[in-house]
Amino acid sequence: MVIACSDSRVDPAQIFDTDPGEMFVVRNVAALVPPFETSPGYHGVSAALEFAVQVLKVRKIVVLGHGMCGGCRAALTQELEGTEPGEGGFINDWIGLLGPARDAVVHAHGTSGRPAERAMEQAGVKVSLANLRTFPCVRRKEAAGELRLRGAFFAISDGVLHVLDEDTGEFLEVQ
């Protein structure tokens, strides 16, 4: 399973050189995974995750962040106008998932420039990985060695795939 951004420039099938049917892909703004919750509403990412883990029995989940992500930039700069659903409210709520990570990025890098944007983009991957681990089925299968979670980052500008080393928190270039 790959959880990736909706950005059409970042196609997981092209990045990982796969054929149709080889990956179960969920795409949304900023490749975000919300934390586990059971409140009423529509939970598209959660439903897809549950289906992939429990029905398809995927053994790996990759959260794929990318360079120049508009959702991460909006979270970083808080530029998005509107707070009502249909006027920017849905996006504001969604990228609000990055709030705590944003605070750390702003403290270390400020709110503008590529270093700050890259830090926010990579922090988004880490947020989604942490949120994946709030799902009971993911936590149980990962603990049993039946599921592996990975964070990855791809920047179109350099065409290089990076994989997160969760021990160090650094994204390392894939050789």
Secondary structure as UniProt FT lines:
FT   STRAND          2..5
FT   TURN            8..9
FT   HELIX           12..15
FT   TURN            16..17
FT   TURN            20..21
FT   STRAND          25..28
FT   HELIX           29..31
FT   HELIX           44..50
FT   HELIX           51..55
FT   STRAND          60..66
FT   TURN            67..68
FT   HELIX           70..77
FT   TURN            85..88
FT   HELIX           89..95
FT   HELIX           96..98
FT   HELIX           99..109
FT   HELIX           114..132
FT   TURN            133..134
FT   HELIX           136..143
FT   TURN            144..145
FT   STRAND          148..155
FT   TURN            156..159
FT   STRAND          160..165
FT   TURN            166..169
FT   STRAND          170..173
//
